[in-house]
Amino acid sequence: MAGAGCLLAFGAFVLLGGLVSFSTGAKGAGAFALLFGGAAVALGIMIARSLKHTYIVLLRTSNGEVKALRSKDSEYINAVVQALNDAIVARG
């Protein structure tokens, strides 16, 4: 997520510089900076939206911890954890 945030900040900085350049009369450089900054902001937004958390089912045994299952689907992980809890309660 830090990479997407840095890209957004860089893009916003370049956009601001492009606006200043464009308004002071450097039309070519200003237009290029606006285009480049806009592309950087758009790319940062796309990267930020595509990132998802990875959820893990962690089991603790006498031998230590085991990462039994990984998924990006939180509902699936919650269903697995609920099924494990139900099985533990049913066993007693």
N, C-alpha and C positions, 0 to 999 in steps of 0.2 A: 504494500500500500504506500510505502514511503516513496517509491519510484514514481507512482502516479501523481502523488502530491507535489513532488519536485518538478515533474513535467508540467503540471498545471501552473505552478508558480512561475516557472521559466516562460511558459507561453503567455501568461498575463503580463509579465515584465516586457516581453518582446512586443506584445500588442500595444502596451502603453508607449513604448519607444516609437513604434510605428505611427501612432496617433500624433505624437509630438513632431516627428519628422514630416509627416504628411501636412500638418497644419503650419509648419514653418517654411514650406515651399519645396522641400525635397520630395517631390511626388513619386519618383521612381523607387527610391530607397524606402519611403514610407509605405508604399503599396506592397513592396516585397516583405517588409517587416510585418505588416498587417496580415498578409497571406500566411507567412511562416508562423507567426504567433497564433493565428487562428487554428492552423493545422496542429500545432503542439497542444493547444488547449483541447481540441477535439480528440486527439489521440490519448491524452491524459484522462479524459472523461471515459472513453471506451475501455481503457485499461482498468480504471477504478471500478467500473460497472461489471467487468468480467471476473473480478476477483471474488472468490467465495471461501468461506471458512471450511476447514476440514474437521469433521467431528470424529472422535475416537472413543471406542468402548475399551476401557482400561480395566483389566481384571487383576486383582491382587490375590496371590496364592502364597503358600509357605515358601515357594521357591523365588518369590519376587513378583514384580509387575510384568504383565503381558499386554501388549496392544493387540487385542483380539480382532478388532474390526475398525476400518476407516471408511468414511464416506462423506460426500459433500451434501448429502440429503439428511437434514436434521430430523425429519419425521421418521425416516427409516431407523436411524440410530435410537431415537426415543422409543420406537416400537420394540427394538431388540432389548434395550435396557429394561423396559416394562416386562417383557417376557422373561428375562433373567430374574428379575425381582419376584415375579409371580412363581417361578419354578423354585426359588429359594424358600419362599413362604410356604408353598405346598409341601415341600419336603420336610419342613419343620426344623 
